[in-house]
């Protein structure tokens, strides 16, 4: 898997941010993040999403595939 770009699209498939996408960085291992926390504007609440099964690959002219998008499912709201 080519992760030289360093980012991928996290697609939020349900919950309060359903249909939104955000850019995330790959882990040092080259894998997508297993969980992501998204802060809400107030700063006292965050939405927790976990990685789902859906992934997308973008083919490049060189013939190699690189991971370009990963689906995430809503887990819970976290309050500070």
PyMOL commands that set and color helices and strands:
alter all, ss='L'
color gray80, all
select helices_A, chain A and resi 15-17
alter helices_A, ss='H'
color red, helices_A
select strands_A, chain A and resi 7-12+21-25+35-39+45-59+65-79
alter strands_A, ss='S'
color yellow, strands_A
deselect
rebuild
show_as cartoon
